Structure formats: structure tokens, C-alpha cells
Amino acid sequence: MTAEQVRLAESNAQNTSWKKFGPYLTERQWGTVREDYSANGNAWEYITHDLARSYAYRWGEEGLGGISDHRQHFCFSVALWNGADGILKERLFGLTNGQGNHGEDVKEYYYYLDSTPTHSYMKMLYKYPQQEFPYVQLVKESARRTRQQPEYELEDTGIFAENRYFDVFIEYAKAGIDDILIQITVHNRGAKMAPIMVLPQVWFRNTWSWGHDPYRPQLSTPESGVVQLEHQTMGRYQLYCDQNPSLLFCDNDTNGERLYGLPADGLFFKDGINDYVIDGKLDAINPAQTGTKAAAQYTLHIPPGESQTVRLRLSQTTLTAPFADFANLFAARVQEADEFYDCVQEKMTDPDARNIQRQAFAGMLWSKQFYYYDMAQWIDGDPLMQAPPNQRRTGRNSNWRHLYNADIISMPDKWEYPWYAAWDLAFHCIPLAMVDAQFAKNQLRLLTRDWYMHPSGQLPAYEWNLSDVNPPVHAWATWRVYQMDKKLNNGQGDTHFLESVFHKLTLNFTWWVNHKDKNNRNIFEGGFLGLDNIGVFDRSAPLPTGGTIEQSDGTSWMAMYALNLMRIALELAQTNPVYQDIASKFFEHFLYIVDAMTRSGDGAFNLWDEEDEFYYDVLLTPDNARTKLKVRSIVGLIPLFAVEVLDEELLAAMPDFSRRLRWMLDNRPHLAELVSRWQEPGKGERHLLSLLRSHRLKCLLRRMLDEAEFLSEFGVRAMSRYHLKHPYVYHTPETDFTVGYVPGEAESSMFGGNSNWRGPIWFPINYLIIESLQKFYTYYGNSLKVEYPTGSGELRNLQDIAACLSERLTKLFLKDENGHRPAFGNSALLQTDPHFKDNLLFHEYFHGDDGHGLGANHQTGWTGLIVRLL
């Protein structure tokens, strides 16, 4: 085992707390729902970027390239000043949902370059301009632009001209679980000498201002160049600062003078270090050098093309020579990180692919966050604070009073999405399981805990609306992570994990059946389902026509869910036969859903359209009229995901399940004929359960693999390109609703306007398509071949097609013959500059025609699935 694997094993066995400290500090606490105490619920306006430096947060902390302990008592991050900005660079800047012409948008360049699972070594890069940061310019130009125009990026301002910027590398290496080496290396990429102030900051999360616990921890300086941290829970630590910098102290308390016009009364506020450095306010910092926030002040003058390094060490051990072994320890951790990833990437030979995968893992691991949200306290308010508005008791998330979150959670993105999302997290766990299966299992288990999961059985969606509905992929992720973990452990599966999550998911499945099948016909109206503007109407709001939408995707997700739970039950039945009965129950659910999708109740319409040979949503209006909404989108491809293959050996070991299965197929022949014939085993004596018989499978694949429709050079589009020239229009007396093909960002503000499912390429959907094709292949083998691409005349089996789709997706990141990466678009800076071109961004989604990255540019969460395809 490598040194990192040993640390990981020790941590997972809870023998040592190697994960006690990690990158658990978010990059944006301002503008989040949990910090919003307004009456109207406009989180983006309650605490703005401008207010953030002066406002003490209630629920968490933020910082640039920062770390904290797993309960976020201690926080550390890096602040910078180029001598020109009007504020310290303590946090990343971005536009709010209302400011951006395509919604919220971080306007910085930063990269996660490396991290081990225990965070024994971590590295990130922040690019800091040497001229005044163009805050105002970014806001004004973005406000001027329409939704039909691209976003205005930091690069577009010209701030990086002549390489007038600093590359700031922030690295951490653990000498022990309570001994962290910190190295900040600043490169001057410009042609002239340039000054920069580096201010490493340490502080305590404010737990004392709310009226629950008055204890105030303390920072002090027992000797020159040392900040001492005293905390009743954490004990005593020292932050050793090399080169004996000046130490500046203030308190992590709200600046009531600046924000509310209150008297200062000689207090030292959260923004004291900023005001001292930027405005020269000597009384903004504490001359006694005590407080709850402190910074070490380093002023560097860096010649062109050269670099300088700042070193610190945070340790619980009193050290007489904290930097004597610094270089050797750092080098050892870097080498150990390389050895760990050499094992992970053992079969990869392409250095570019290895770099992409390693940075994707880094993004996944850096995007862990301490997430704290006690819903009852948030609704009721705190004793020492003004009572929340009355609207809170009946407003957003008010029916989730039980929810108590205080955990390290995998986030989609720590700036644009600094909160968990149920279906995002499920996808995160697949790549995470490759490097830390225990963490992936714990994440999946977490959302089913009593203090997360609603008593009704619903999983929390995300903080903007915990009651929203995400696609039910939790069971799929649970099963896949279980399989991956079992393989890593030489065939020994963690059935305790599987069983514990399974029981909670049966409750969630029941919630779906009771709440999202309005007419009790096994046709589901899932609503939003995370797909924003995929359809004709806003599916999370009441329909303008009245009635409901019988959803092809919602119903297909439930068919997939039933098969996932059936398969998990069969695994558990190998050691406990009782689960055979439960497996039978989910098998029956699956059959009834298949029946409903085909017959749709009275048979007047079904979700399959014989003319177009495609699945569509059906609009059911109050007058009982049914209209197929003929939009060719991934809504019609999601039936591909409901597929499971069982082999004869497993069935032979499940006599009760097999007996019930045969009874159903013999005595309910109308159900038996809807699925691939059980009596006809395929490749390797396997049996197929699928929403699709081979004819419909071929029909869907014909459209999906058509380059004039779904198939892009870089993966499967969310919408058929057919709608570019043939938009779908639904007419009502009041207005027409139109759906067209839009390969990039959304062109209207409808449904939020900050993402788009009408043409771009999304990794989670593509990944499920690839996995489903692989499953179909295990049944059909070479007996089923289709044209790839459609119209080419070249027939391929489904395994080959899955591999081809994987190759298209990986092309987004891999260098082409010109050394360019399609995900970087037409940016010469990103494509060719030696200090940019090999640093990766893992966007939320990608342009449906040219593949350039769109949306949140650090959503390594589900785009991190790339690590499974390289």
C-alpha cells in the first residue's frame, strides 16, 4: 500500500482523523439561502459581495483557497492585495443571479490542481491581476448584454494583457493530523517588477453572537511571528509564520458601524484588516494583538518572471524550529500523492489524460464543504438577534423543521452551487468511489439520515427549495458505489451500507408513489426534475392550461428506480432470503410502470408515439383532453435508463423470486409481452428487463445517434437539432409556447434562465446513456447492431457505440491535433498560453455544436464523471 492508502485506511477505520482538516471552507457564503433573513427571501440581495467583508455569518465561513477543521471551528485562507484594488482579495467575486446575463457567474480564474483523499497534500492556483480588479466594469457590461449574447468574462476586460498578473499557488501538506504545512508561492508573470501583499488569515467561525453559547475563543501572539489559537473544543494550536511578518488582529464580528450606522465603541470588526491595509485606518486593528481573526502581513516585490514563497505551519505541537524539516516533509507528501495516483492511473499511459483525470479528482476533493443548516433555528431565529420575519414560518422550506445539517458534504461547486443537491451528489459519488469509496458511501447514506430525509420519505433537494423534486438516482448510485467498492475489496461487499440505504430508499420510493402519481395509474408527474427549461412549460409551477403533465422522464426514472431497488434486494437476498419477497415487489412495480407507459390508463394515448417512434410527455388538461407534447429531447431518451440484466446463476439462487416472477409472466400475459421475453435468454444465458423491446430500442437509437438530431461531435445533446429549423409550438388562446434548439446558454429568462437543457451536452445524462448501452450489450451481445452514426451504413454493437460516445465526451478536454481543447472554446489565452492551457475547468455543461464549456465553470461534481471515461 502507498502511504496515502495507509492514511486512508486508518481514517476509514476511525483509528486516526486524517480528514480532520480539509478544504471545507466554501468560496461563497454570501447570497446563500441559509444566511438570508429577509422577508422576501431574496438571498442574493440580503448579503452582497460588498457587504460580505463586514458581515459575520451565522452558518458558515468563506475564503480564498482555504481550509478548516471538519466542524469549522478554525478557518484559514489567503488574502491578497496588489496595491491597486479598493478592497482586499479575500473572497472570489462573481455576479448575482440578477446581474449576470445568464444568471450567477463567478468572474475569476482559479484551478484545483491536486488533492489526495485525506488532504495530506493539496494544491490550487489563483490568478490575480496586477492592475485594479475590474469589478465595476464586469457588472456594467454584463448588465448591458442580453441573453442572446455571451457572458462577459474577466479575460475580455483585457486585465491579463502583457501577462500582468500573479500566479498564486496555495499548497497544503500534512505532517500529522494536527500539523499542517502551508506554502504560498507567487509568480510574477509580467515583464516588470510588481508588488503584492500576501495576508494569510486565520479566524474562528462566529458561534458567540447568537445567544446559544457566549464562549468566545481567542487568538493572541505569545511570541514574534506566532499566532496562538485557543478554543474550548479544539484546544491550543499555533500558526507559525516564517520570516517574522507583522501580525494584525481584529474580531470576526459584524461591522455595525458600516452596515447599520451604529457606534463603533472601540471595537475591532471583521473588516478591520481590510480597512487597515487599504485605507490606513490604524484603529481598525487591535493594538493588544488579540481577537478572533488575525493575518500575517507579507509585502513582496517580485522581479519579472520570478517567484517568492511564504511559508506557515499550523500545529497543535509546540515547535522550536517549525521550518527546519518543512521542505523535506513537503517533498515527501508531494511524492506520496504521485505514488497514490500512479496506482489509480496504473492503466493510463497518455500524460494529457492523466493530467485531466487528476485535476478532475482534485476538483471533486476540493469541493467538499462544511455545510451547517439547522432549520428550526433558522425559522425561529436566535435569542440575541432580531426575530425573523413572520413570513419565514410559512415560507421557503418551512415544512422541513426537522432538518439539521452539520456535515462535510460534496458540493456541485463551491461558488455558484455552495450547497448540496440530491441528484448532483449521487453522480459525485461515482468518481469519488474510485479514490475514497468510504466517503462516497457515507455521502449516500447521509441524505437518507432522519435529520436529512423528510418524515414523509422525501429526500431534500437543495436549499433554495428543499421540497423540489430531483430525479431519483440515489438507488442507482448506491448500487454502483457498492459494486465498485466490492470490486476494490476483492469481492467482499459492504452489505451493511447497502442494507441501511436500501431501507430508507424504500420509504422514498413510497413517497414518489404516493405524491407524484396523481391519478394512481403508475404515470408520474415528477415536476421540475432538475431539467430546468427542458419542456414546453415550467414543470415546477402550475400549468397555464391547468391539469398535469404525464412525464416520460418522470415515469422512466421511476421504472429505473424500481429496477435498481429490485437489484439491490436480490443482492441482499443472497444472505437473507426475506429480501426475495421485496425484490418481487419492485419487479411488479416495474411491470406496472411499463404497462402504464405503453397504455396510459384507458389506452387513449400512451407515451410512445408510433408515428415519430419516440417517447413524449402528455399534457392532460382539466377537460380530460390529452395532447402529446412533441418535443424531441432527452425526456424521450430517459426510458433507455430503465434496464437490468440478470443471469441464470443469480435466478437459480433465488427460488422464491423466480417463482413469483414466473407466476406474473404466466398469469399476466399482457404485462409479459411488454418487456423483452423472459423465456428468451440472451448473451451468456442472461435475462433482460427493460422498458424497451428491441424495436423501440432501435428506434430511439436511430434518433439519438443521428448527427442531424441528438448526436454531437462531443456527446449526446439534450435536445434534437431538428428543432433548430422546426421549433415545437403549443398554442393557447393567450399565448404560444415555443421550444427550439439552443446549443448554448438559455436565450430567455424563462424557468430561471441560468442554465439550458435545450441543446447543450450534459455529462450525467451522457454517462447514464453509456452505462445503459453497456447493459443492453451484456444481454444482446453482437446479435443487436445499429448504424453508428445513423445514415453512415456502418453497423456497430452497443458496446462499441458506448465506447464511441465516451470518446466523444473525452474529446471535450483532450488536446486535439492543434493542441487545443474544445472545452476552452475560442479563447486564445486558454488554448495557447503556457500558464493556462494545461489547467482544466470542468463546466456544468457544454455547447451542443462546438463543445465549449458553459454554466458553472467549476462544477466538477457531475462533470467529474469524466474520470470514469478517460
RAWO-V256547 format. One record per helix or strand. SS is the DSSP state (alpha for helix, beta for strand). FROM is the first residue (numbers start at 1). LEN is the number of residues. If there is no record, write none. Layout:
SS;FROM;LEN / SS;FROM;LEN
This chain:
alpha;3;10 / beta;21;2 / beta;26;1 / alpha;33;3 / alpha;43;4 / alpha;49;4 / beta;62;1 / beta;67;3 / beta;74;8 / beta;89;1 / beta;94;2 / beta;105;2 / beta;110;6 / beta;121;9 / alpha;135;10 / alpha;154;4 / alpha;161;3 / beta;165;12 / beta;179;10 / beta;194;11 / beta;218;3 / beta;226;6 / beta;235;7 / beta;246;5 / alpha;256;5 / alpha;272;8 / alpha;282;3 / beta;291;1 / beta;293;10 / beta;307;9 / alpha;326;19 / alpha;351;16 / beta;368;7 / alpha;375;6 / alpha;390;4 / beta;404;7 / alpha;422;14 / alpha;437;10 / alpha;474;15 / alpha;495;21 / beta;548;3 / alpha;552;22 / alpha;579;21 / beta;608;2 / beta;614;2 / beta;617;4 / beta;626;4 / beta;633;1 / alpha;634;3 / alpha;638;4 / beta;643;5 / alpha;648;5 / alpha;655;13 / alpha;669;4 / beta;686;5 / alpha;694;11 / beta;711;2 / beta;715;3 / beta;719;1 / alpha;722;4 / beta;728;4 / beta;736;4 / alpha;750;3 / beta;761;1 / alpha;763;21 / beta;785;3 / beta;795;3 / alpha;798;13 / alpha;822;3 / alpha;828;5 / beta;845;2 / beta;853;2 / alpha;860;9
